[in-house]
Amino acid sequence: MMKIHKIRFLEPGNLPYRRSIRNLYVYDRYIRTPSIGLLTLATIVKRQVGDTLMYSESISKIRWEDVLDADIVFIGIFTFNANRGYELAQYIRRHSKAVVVLGGLHASMNYPEACRCSDYVLLGEGDESILKLIDAVEKGSAVDFPGVACWKDGKALTTGACPPPKDINVIPDRDLLYRYRKMAGRNTVWPQVHASRGCPHHCDYCALVRHFGRTVRTRSPENVVADIRYSIAFHDQGHHRLTKVLWITDDNFFADRAWALSVLQAIIQSGIQYHFTIQARYEVGFDDEMLELLKRAGFMELAMGIEFLEDEAFQNYHKQSTCGEIIRSIENIQKHGLRVRGLFIVGADNHTKGVGNRLADFVIEHHICGVLIQSMYFVPGTPVYETHKNKLIHTDWSRYNGNVVHYPENISPYGLQREMILASRKIYSFKRLLKAVFCRRGLERVLFFGEYFWQKSIRADLRKELPFLKKVSEESGLYPAQ
């Protein structure tokens, strides 16, 4: 038996934090809003182990003198920061006696890989299983309950998936994250609240539905409002932020319509005066009651997962929508005084040269206020990964952050990367920046100004990958005309 006195949580950064003037205005360069999921687990563990603390490399450097004498270190990873997470795990195992546990979306869906770098892998949502694992480590007893994997006898063994937690009414204690309160004043670190989990749809490229499941589970409206109040106060008190916007990070907030309406009504009744942004599927654009409540509650925009512009692509990847429906949805959302932000994917099997121009023209024509453009994202465990794993250029997970990582059917990897650069440059041209500065007002002007420089940063990163992609495109022999 060993008494557990000290536990640390680590969130790796694909680009670990370093001081930079860009932190003030460029989102996701060296500073990024930290993981609410990992912070929630730290909050749960704190109730049992008093000396619990979290580090996020998007917020600060890790103080190794504090981490290496911990009894257990939990590391949460997504695909884009998995390599860095493995590096941290191996460093701890070499320099410490701590039990190392990997978890998070990538570790859960690719546990045979993650097991090689850790003592245990926590599978799925760890709200309940994490305390069981701590108890087992403390008592030296067998880890025989669902939700854990480990490397044993030369192979990865798992106890199976654990049932998803039903009670998710946990308000994450943001003070458990080292230096978060100080860095919360930066305009590139937004308040976040995650109000529900799960999505009933099954788009082939979506990892979250595989991680959280298709059963939607919700926090009570009162609990969500309390978290919103706390998050706003945490980020605003003692700080002078230019952009006062809170992000509801649910993958599909509107999946449970009655609950979503009750949350919006609770926000309105609370008297909270703030700006909100939220992710949405196109269907919400046909729900006038919901749109009216969103506007009254203070929501200024919806980040719509548009993904594609071609009906063929929607069908191929089991996304239940059409381009015509998306256009009608956008128009109705805008009629209610809400902005639409577009989330796009390029690199579908039917995409050809010119996809970037078509995307940019669509954005400009339909007055979409901002974009995130990424190449097809292949998370291990998703259907699209299984159907395309033989077409992947590599599995250097650090490059799975928007770059082209596969051999598309009808355009070279190099050509597709250039299409993303061209689309971004057209949407965020200097001419459109001047128009935003002189014709837009208030928050809209500030946001476009910030996104103009953010997109310049993104394009710079995309261009760094071009020589490599040009080389692999030519060597593949698949694109002789390109």
C-alpha positions as CSV (number, residue, x, y, z in Angstrom):
1,M,0.0,0.0,0.0
2,M,1.1,3.6,-0.6
3,K,-0.6,6.7,0.7
4,I,-1.5,9.1,-2.1
5,H,-0.6,12.6,-1.0
6,K,0.0,14.5,-4.2
7,I,-1.5,14.4,-7.7
8,R,-0.7,16.5,-10.7
9,F,-2.5,17.0,-14.0
10,L,-0.7,18.0,-17.2
11,E,-2.1,19.3,-20.5
12,P,0.6,19.2,-23.2
13,G,1.0,21.9,-25.7
14,N,1.7,21.2,-29.3
15,L,3.4,24.6,-29.1
16,P,4.4,24.8,-25.4
17,Y,3.9,28.3,-23.8
18,R,6.6,30.9,-24.2
19,R,6.5,34.6,-23.7
20,S,5.5,36.4,-26.9
21,I,3.9,39.7,-27.8
22,R,1.7,37.6,-30.1
23,N,-0.1,36.3,-27.0
24,L,-1.9,39.6,-26.8
25,Y,-3.7,39.3,-30.2
26,V,-3.1,35.9,-31.9
27,Y,-5.2,33.1,-30.7
28,D,-3.6,29.6,-30.5
29,R,0.0,30.7,-31.2
30,Y,1.8,30.2,-27.9
31,I,-1.3,30.5,-25.6
32,R,-4.5,28.6,-25.8
33,T,-7.6,28.3,-23.7
34,P,-7.0,25.3,-21.5
35,S,-8.9,22.0,-21.4
36,I,-12.1,22.3,-19.3
37,G,-12.4,18.5,-19.3
38,L,-9.0,17.9,-17.6
39,L,-9.8,20.8,-15.2
40,T,-13.1,19.1,-14.3
41,L,-11.2,15.8,-13.5
42,A,-8.7,17.8,-11.3
43,T,-11.7,19.3,-9.5
44,I,-13.2,15.9,-8.8
45,V,-9.8,14.5,-7.6
46,K,-9.2,17.6,-5.3
47,R,-12.1,16.5,-3.2
48,Q,-10.2,13.3,-2.3
49,V,-6.6,14.4,-2.5
50,G,-6.0,17.9,-1.1
51,D,-2.6,18.4,-2.9
52,T,-4.0,18.5,-6.4
53,L,-2.8,20.9,-9.1
54,M,-2.9,21.2,-12.9
55,Y,-0.5,22.6,-15.4
56,S,-1.3,23.5,-19.0
57,E,1.5,24.2,-21.4
58,S,-0.8,26.6,-23.2
59,I,-0.8,28.8,-20.1
60,S,2.6,28.3,-18.5
61,K,5.7,26.3,-18.3
62,I,5.6,23.1,-16.1
63,R,7.4,23.4,-12.8
64,W,9.2,20.1,-12.8
65,E,10.4,20.4,-9.3
66,D,6.7,20.3,-8.3
67,V,5.6,17.5,-10.6
68,L,8.3,14.9,-10.3
69,D,7.6,14.1,-6.6
70,A,3.9,13.6,-7.2
71,D,2.4,10.2,-6.5
72,I,0.3,10.1,-9.6
73,V,0.5,12.3,-12.8
74,F,-2.4,12.4,-15.1
75,I,-1.8,13.6,-18.7
76,G,-4.7,14.4,-21.0
77,I,-4.1,14.3,-24.8
78,F,-5.8,15.1,-28.0
79,T,-4.4,13.9,-31.4
80,F,-2.6,17.1,-32.2
81,N,-0.6,17.1,-28.9
82,A,-0.2,13.4,-28.4
83,N,3.5,13.3,-29.3
84,R,4.2,16.0,-26.7
85,G,2.1,14.1,-24.2
86,Y,4.1,10.9,-24.8
87,E,7.3,12.9,-24.4
88,L,6.2,14.3,-21.0
89,A,5.0,10.8,-19.9
90,Q,8.4,9.2,-20.7
91,Y,10.3,12.1,-19.1
92,I,8.3,11.5,-15.8
93,R,8.9,7.8,-15.9
94,R,12.6,8.3,-16.3
95,H,13.0,10.9,-13.6
96,S,10.3,10.0,-11.1
97,K,8.6,7.2,-9.2
98,A,5.1,8.7,-10.0
99,V,2.4,6.5,-11.5
100,V,1.8,7.9,-15.0
101,V,-1.8,7.8,-16.4
102,L,-2.7,9.0,-19.9
103,G,-6.2,9.9,-20.8
104,G,-8.2,12.1,-23.1
105,L,-9.7,11.6,-26.5
106,H,-6.6,10.3,-28.4
107,A,-5.4,8.0,-25.6
108,S,-8.9,6.5,-25.2
109,M,-9.3,5.9,-29.0
110,N,-5.7,4.7,-29.5
111,Y,-5.0,3.1,-26.2
112,P,-2.6,0.4,-27.6
113,E,-0.2,3.2,-28.5
114,A,-0.8,5.2,-25.3
115,C,-0.2,2.2,-23.1
116,R,3.4,2.0,-24.2
117,C,4.2,5.3,-22.6
118,S,2.3,5.0,-19.4
119,D,1.4,2.8,-16.4
120,Y,-2.3,3.1,-17.2
121,V,-4.7,4.7,-19.7
122,L,-8.0,6.0,-18.5
123,L,-10.6,5.3,-21.1
124,G,-13.5,7.6,-22.0
125,E,-14.9,10.0,-19.5
126,G,-13.1,9.5,-16.3
127,D,-15.4,11.4,-13.9
128,E,-16.1,8.2,-11.9
129,S,-13.3,5.8,-12.9
130,I,-10.5,8.2,-11.9
131,L,-11.3,8.0,-8.2
132,K,-11.5,4.2,-8.5
133,L,-8.0,4.2,-10.1
134,I,-6.5,6.3,-7.4
135,D,-8.0,4.0,-4.7
136,A,-6.6,0.9,-6.5
137,V,-3.1,2.5,-6.8
138,E,-3.2,3.5,-3.1
139,K,-4.3,0.0,-1.9
140,G,-2.1,-1.9,-4.4
141,S,-5.2,-3.8,-5.5
142,A,-6.0,-5.1,-9.0
143,V,-7.4,-2.6,-11.5
144,D,-10.3,-4.8,-12.6
145,F,-13.1,-2.2,-13.1
146,P,-14.2,-0.9,-16.5
147,G,-12.5,2.0,-18.1
148,V,-8.7,1.3,-17.8
149,A,-6.0,-0.1,-20.1
150,C,-2.4,-1.0,-19.5
151,W,0.6,-2.7,-21.2
152,K,1.2,-6.2,-19.8
153,D,3.0,-9.2,-21.1
154,G,3.9,-7.5,-24.3
155,K,0.4,-6.3,-25.3
156,A,-2.2,-3.7,-24.4
157,L,-4.9,-5.1,-22.2
158,T,-8.2,-3.3,-21.4
159,T,-10.9,-3.8,-18.8
160,G,-13.5,-2.5,-21.4
161,A,-15.3,0.8,-21.7
162,C,-16.8,2.3,-18.6
163,P,-20.4,3.6,-18.6
164,P,-20.6,7.3,-19.2
165,P,-21.3,9.3,-16.0
166,K,-24.9,10.6,-15.7
167,D,-24.2,13.3,-13.1
168,I,-22.0,15.9,-14.8
169,N,-22.9,18.9,-12.6
170,V,-19.3,19.7,-11.7
171,I,-18.2,23.3,-11.9
172,P,-14.4,23.2,-12.7
173,D,-12.3,25.0,-10.1
174,R,-10.2,27.2,-12.5
175,D,-7.8,28.1,-9.6
176,L,-6.5,24.6,-9.7
177,L,-4.7,25.5,-13.0
178,Y,-1.3,27.0,-12.3
179,R,-1.1,30.7,-13.4
180,Y,-4.5,30.6,-15.0
181,R,-6.0,33.4,-13.0
182,K,-3.1,35.7,-14.0
183,M,-3.3,34.7,-17.7
184,A,-7.1,34.9,-17.9
185,G,-6.9,38.6,-18.6
186,R,-5.4,37.9,-22.1
187,N,-7.8,38.5,-24.9
188,T,-6.8,35.2,-26.5
189,V,-8.0,33.2,-23.5
190,W,-11.7,33.0,-23.6
191,P,-14.1,31.9,-20.7
192,Q,-15.5,28.5,-21.5
193,V,-18.4,26.4,-20.2
194,H,-19.2,22.9,-21.3
195,A,-22.9,22.3,-20.6
196,S,-23.7,18.9,-22.1
197,R,-22.0,15.8,-23.6
198,G,-22.8,13.5,-26.4
199,C,-24.3,13.8,-29.9
200,P,-27.0,11.7,-31.6
201,H,-25.4,12.0,-35.0
202,H,-22.7,9.8,-36.5
203,C,-20.6,11.9,-39.0
204,D,-17.6,9.7,-40.0
205,Y,-14.9,12.2,-39.2
206,C,-16.2,13.2,-35.7
207,A,-14.2,11.7,-32.8
208,L,-16.3,13.3,-30.1
209,V,-19.4,11.2,-30.7
210,R,-17.1,8.1,-30.4
211,H,-15.7,9.5,-27.2
212,F,-18.8,10.8,-25.5
213,G,-21.4,8.6,-27.1
214,R,-24.7,9.3,-28.9
215,T,-26.7,9.7,-25.7
216,V,-26.9,13.3,-24.7
217,R,-26.3,14.1,-21.1
218,T,-26.9,17.5,-19.6
219,R,-26.1,19.7,-16.6
220,S,-28.9,21.4,-14.9
221,P,-29.7,24.9,-16.1
222,E,-29.0,26.3,-12.7
223,N,-25.6,24.6,-12.6
224,V,-24.8,25.9,-16.1
225,V,-25.7,29.5,-15.1
226,A,-23.6,29.2,-11.9
227,D,-20.6,28.1,-14.0
228,I,-21.1,31.0,-16.5
229,R,-21.1,33.5,-13.6
230,Y,-18.0,32.0,-12.1
231,S,-16.2,31.8,-15.5
232,I,-17.0,35.4,-16.4
233,A,-15.9,36.7,-13.0
234,F,-12.7,34.6,-13.1
235,H,-11.7,36.1,-16.5
236,D,-12.9,39.7,-16.0
237,Q,-12.3,40.7,-12.4
238,G,-9.1,42.6,-12.2
239,H,-8.5,42.5,-15.9
240,H,-9.2,44.8,-18.8
241,R,-10.3,42.6,-21.7
242,L,-11.2,44.0,-25.1
243,T,-13.3,41.0,-26.1
244,K,-15.8,39.9,-23.5
245,V,-17.1,36.7,-25.0
246,L,-17.9,33.4,-23.4
247,W,-17.8,30.2,-25.4
248,I,-20.3,27.4,-24.8
249,T,-18.1,24.5,-26.0
250,D,-20.7,21.7,-26.4
251,D,-20.3,19.8,-29.6
252,N,-24.1,19.8,-30.0
253,F,-25.8,22.1,-27.5
254,F,-29.1,21.9,-29.3
255,A,-29.5,18.1,-29.5
256,D,-31.8,18.1,-26.5
257,R,-34.1,21.0,-27.6
258,A,-36.2,21.3,-24.4
259,W,-33.1,21.4,-22.2
260,A,-31.4,24.0,-24.5
261,L,-34.5,26.2,-24.3
262,S,-34.5,25.9,-20.5
263,V,-30.8,26.9,-20.3
264,L,-31.3,29.9,-22.5
265,Q,-34.3,31.0,-20.4
266,A,-32.2,30.6,-17.2
267,I,-29.5,32.8,-18.7
268,I,-32.1,35.5,-19.6
269,Q,-33.7,35.3,-16.1
270,S,-30.3,35.5,-14.4
271,G,-29.7,39.0,-15.7
272,I,-26.2,38.2,-16.9
273,Q,-25.2,40.8,-19.5
274,Y,-22.5,39.2,-21.7
275,H,-21.7,38.1,-25.2
276,F,-21.8,34.4,-26.0
277,T,-20.7,32.2,-28.9
278,I,-21.7,28.6,-29.4
279,Q,-21.2,25.7,-31.8
280,A,-24.2,24.5,-33.8
281,R,-25.5,22.2,-36.5
282,Y,-27.4,23.8,-39.4
283,E,-30.8,22.5,-38.1
284,V,-31.0,25.2,-35.4
285,G,-31.3,27.8,-38.2
286,F,-34.9,26.6,-38.8
287,D,-35.9,27.0,-35.1
288,D,-37.2,30.5,-34.7
289,E,-38.0,30.2,-31.0
290,M,-34.5,29.0,-30.3
291,L,-32.9,31.8,-32.3
292,E,-35.0,34.4,-30.6
293,L,-34.0,33.1,-27.2
294,L,-30.3,33.0,-28.3
295,K,-30.5,36.7,-29.3
296,R,-32.2,37.7,-26.0
297,A,-29.7,35.7,-23.9
298,G,-26.8,37.6,-25.4
299,F,-25.5,35.2,-28.0
300,M,-23.9,37.1,-30.9
301,E,-22.9,34.3,-33.2
302,L,-23.2,30.6,-34.0
303,A,-20.1,28.6,-35.1
304,M,-21.7,26.3,-37.6
305,G,-20.2,23.0,-38.6
306,I,-20.7,23.5,-42.3
307,E,-17.8,21.3,-43.2
308,F,-18.5,20.8,-47.0
309,L,-20.2,22.7,-49.8
310,E,-21.0,19.6,-51.9
311,D,-24.0,17.2,-51.3
312,E,-21.8,14.3,-52.5
313,A,-19.3,14.9,-49.6
314,F,-22.1,15.1,-47.1
315,Q,-23.4,11.7,-48.3
316,N,-20.0,10.1,-48.4
317,Y,-19.2,11.0,-44.8
318,H,-22.7,10.5,-43.4
319,K,-23.4,14.1,-42.6
320,Q,-27.1,14.6,-42.8
321,S,-27.4,17.9,-44.6
322,T,-27.3,19.5,-48.0
323,C,-25.8,22.7,-49.2
324,G,-29.2,24.2,-50.0
325,E,-30.4,23.6,-46.4
326,I,-27.2,25.1,-45.0
327,I,-27.7,28.3,-47.1
328,R,-31.3,28.7,-45.9
329,S,-30.2,28.1,-42.3
330,I,-27.5,30.8,-42.5
331,E,-30.0,33.3,-44.0
332,N,-32.6,32.7,-41.2
333,I,-30.0,32.9,-38.5
334,Q,-28.8,36.2,-39.9
335,K,-32.4,37.5,-40.1
336,H,-32.5,37.0,-36.3
337,G,-29.5,39.3,-35.8
338,L,-27.0,36.5,-35.2
339,R,-23.7,36.1,-37.0
340,V,-22.6,32.8,-38.5
341,R,-19.0,31.6,-38.2
342,G,-18.1,28.7,-40.6
343,L,-16.2,25.6,-39.7
344,F,-15.0,23.9,-42.9
345,I,-13.2,20.7,-43.9
346,V,-11.3,20.3,-47.2
347,G,-9.8,17.1,-48.5
348,A,-13.0,15.1,-49.1
349,D,-12.6,12.4,-51.7
350,N,-14.5,14.5,-54.3
351,H,-12.5,17.7,-53.7
352,T,-10.5,19.1,-56.7
353,K,-8.4,22.1,-57.5
354,G,-10.4,25.3,-56.9
355,V,-12.0,24.1,-53.7
356,G,-10.3,27.0,-51.8
357,N,-11.7,29.6,-54.2
358,R,-15.2,28.1,-54.0
359,L,-15.0,28.1,-50.2
360,A,-13.8,31.7,-50.0
361,D,-16.5,32.9,-52.5
362,F,-19.2,31.1,-50.4
363,V,-18.0,32.7,-47.2
364,I,-18.0,36.2,-48.8
365,E,-21.2,35.8,-50.6
366,H,-23.1,34.6,-47.6
367,H,-21.6,37.1,-45.2
368,I,-20.0,34.5,-42.9
369,C,-18.2,36.4,-40.2
370,G,-15.2,34.1,-39.6
371,V,-13.8,30.8,-40.6
372,L,-11.8,27.8,-39.4
373,I,-10.5,25.8,-42.4
374,Q,-8.8,22.5,-41.8
375,S,-7.9,19.5,-43.9
376,M,-9.7,16.2,-43.2
377,Y,-8.9,15.2,-39.7
378,F,-8.1,11.5,-39.1
379,V,-8.4,10.6,-35.4
380,P,-7.7,6.9,-34.7
381,G,-10.9,5.1,-34.0
382,T,-13.2,7.1,-36.3
383,P,-14.7,5.6,-39.4
384,V,-12.9,8.0,-41.7
385,Y,-9.6,6.9,-40.1
386,E,-10.4,3.2,-40.8
387,T,-11.3,3.8,-44.4
388,H,-8.4,6.1,-45.1
389,K,-5.5,4.8,-42.9
390,N,-3.8,3.3,-46.0
391,K,-3.9,6.8,-47.5
392,L,-2.2,8.6,-44.6
393,I,1.1,10.3,-45.4
394,H,2.4,9.7,-41.8
395,T,1.2,9.4,-38.2
396,D,3.2,12.3,-36.9
397,W,0.4,13.5,-34.6
398,S,1.9,16.9,-34.1
399,R,1.1,17.7,-37.7
400,Y,-2.6,16.7,-37.3
401,N,-3.5,20.3,-36.5
402,G,-5.2,21.4,-39.8
403,N,-2.4,20.3,-42.2
404,V,-3.0,17.9,-45.0
405,V,-1.9,14.5,-43.7
406,H,-3.3,12.2,-46.4
407,Y,-3.3,11.5,-50.2
408,P,-6.6,12.9,-51.5
409,E,-8.3,11.3,-54.5
410,N,-8.4,14.2,-56.9
411,I,-5.8,16.7,-55.8
412,S,-2.3,16.4,-54.4
413,P,-1.5,17.0,-50.7
414,Y,0.7,19.9,-51.8
415,G,-2.2,21.3,-54.0
416,L,-4.7,20.9,-51.2
417,Q,-2.5,22.7,-48.6
418,R,-2.2,25.6,-51.1
419,E,-6.0,25.7,-51.5
420,M,-6.4,26.3,-47.8
421,I,-3.8,29.1,-47.9
422,L,-5.5,30.7,-50.9
423,A,-8.9,30.5,-49.2
424,S,-7.7,32.1,-46.0
425,R,-5.9,34.9,-47.9
426,K,-8.9,35.7,-50.0
427,I,-11.3,35.8,-47.0
428,Y,-8.9,37.8,-44.9
429,S,-7.5,40.1,-47.5
430,F,-6.1,43.6,-46.6
431,K,-9.0,45.1,-48.6
432,R,-11.5,43.3,-46.4
433,L,-9.6,44.3,-43.3
434,L,-9.9,48.0,-44.3
435,K,-13.6,47.5,-44.9
436,A,-14.0,45.9,-41.5
437,V,-12.1,48.7,-39.8
438,F,-14.2,51.5,-41.4
439,C,-17.6,49.8,-41.9
440,R,-18.0,47.5,-38.9
441,R,-18.6,48.5,-35.4
442,G,-17.7,47.6,-31.8
443,L,-16.9,43.9,-31.2
444,E,-17.3,42.9,-34.9
445,R,-14.5,45.3,-35.8
446,V,-12.2,44.0,-33.0
447,L,-12.9,40.4,-33.8
448,F,-12.1,40.7,-37.5
449,F,-9.0,42.7,-36.7
450,G,-7.8,39.9,-34.4
451,E,-8.8,37.2,-36.8
452,Y,-6.9,38.9,-39.7
453,F,-3.6,38.5,-37.8
454,W,-4.6,35.0,-36.5
455,Q,-5.2,33.9,-40.1
456,K,-1.8,35.3,-41.1
457,S,-0.3,33.2,-38.4
458,I,-2.2,30.1,-39.6
459,R,-1.1,30.7,-43.2
460,A,2.5,31.0,-42.1
461,D,2.3,27.6,-40.4
462,L,0.6,26.0,-43.4
463,R,3.4,27.4,-45.7
464,K,6.0,25.7,-43.5
465,E,4.6,22.4,-44.5
466,L,4.5,23.0,-48.2
467,P,8.1,21.8,-49.1
468,F,7.4,18.5,-47.3
469,L,4.0,18.1,-49.0
470,K,5.4,19.0,-52.4
471,K,8.1,16.3,-52.0
472,V,5.7,13.5,-50.9
473,S,3.2,14.5,-53.7
474,E,5.9,14.2,-56.3
475,E,7.3,10.9,-54.9
476,S,3.9,9.3,-54.6
477,G,3.5,9.2,-58.4
478,L,-0.3,9.6,-57.9
479,Y,-0.5,13.1,-59.3
480,P,1.5,13.3,-62.5
481,A,-0.5,16.3,-63.9
482,Q,0.1,18.3,-60.7
